[in-house]
Amino acid sequence: MKVYGIKTCGSVRKALKFFNDNNIEYEFVDFKKTPVNCEKIDEWLKKVDINTLFNKKGTKYRQLKLKELNLDEVGMREWLCKENLLIKRPVIELENGDVIVGFDEEKYKEIWG
């Protein structure tokens, strides 16, 4: 499986710690070193809702003053393509094709328990 995020993100650190503590293998993809393109974002959007993927609580969202734009889904997708730091983290691609967004220890225990 692949875990997408940035190393400085608290949720990403919690997820990686969970996987390491439970000996779960993963490949880490750092958005800062390897940005994802619109094709990858569109793949994720087939599996998860855009409101799940788009991070409205992050620093980047506030810095860019995106709340003032009242973005629709098309606008949100465009911003996700332009600015990967607006993607809620971590994004986990499972081998079966499923996509999980964010850190939720209980959900992780259900899946990998």
C-alpha positions, -999 to 999 in steps of 0.1 A, spaced: 0 0 0 10 36 -5 7 64 21 7 99 8 14 130 29 41 151 44 65 142 72 57 172 93 19 165 94 7 152 128 -19 129 113 7 114 89 31 108 118 4 91 138 -5 69 108 31 59 101 37 52 138 6 29 138 19 10 107 54 7 122 42 -4 156 20 -31 139 47 -42 114 25 -31 84 45 -25 52 39 6 33 55 29 8 56 66 18 51 93 -9 60 128 2 38 155 -15 67 180 -12 91 157 -31 67 139 -54 35 160 -60 5 142 -72 -12 152 -104 -49 157 -114 -51 121 -127 -42 107 -93 -66 131 -76 -94 120 -100 -86 84 -92 -91 92 -55 -123 111 -61 -138 80 -76 -134 64 -42 -139 92 -17 -160 124 -16 -142 157 -25 -153 171 9 -134 143 25 -103 148 4 -102 186 5 -87 199 38 -106 230 50 -89 230 84 -53 233 73 -29 262 73 -27 263 35 -65 267 32 -63 298 55 -32 312 38 -48 311 4 -81 326 18 -101 299 0 -131 302 24 -139 336 8 -141 319 -27 -170 296 -17 -155 269 -39 -178 244 -56 -166 208 -63 -150 219 -96 -131 247 -79 -120 224 -51 -107 199 -76 -87 226 -94 -71 237 -62 -62 202 -52 -44 198 -85 -26 230 -81 -18 228 -44 -12 193 -29 -10 207 6 -48 212 5 -52 174 4 -64 160 37 -36 137 50 -27 110 50 -42 94 19 -38 57 19 -41 36 -12 -48 0 -4 -37 -29 -27 -74 -36 -34 -78 -1 -48 -97 14 -18 -87 48 -6 -87 59 31 -83 96 40 -71 109 74 -60 92 106 -86 73 126 -71 48 149 -103 28 154 -108 25 117 -72 15 112 -76 -12 139 -107 -25 121 -88 -27 88 -54 -39 100 -63 -52 135 
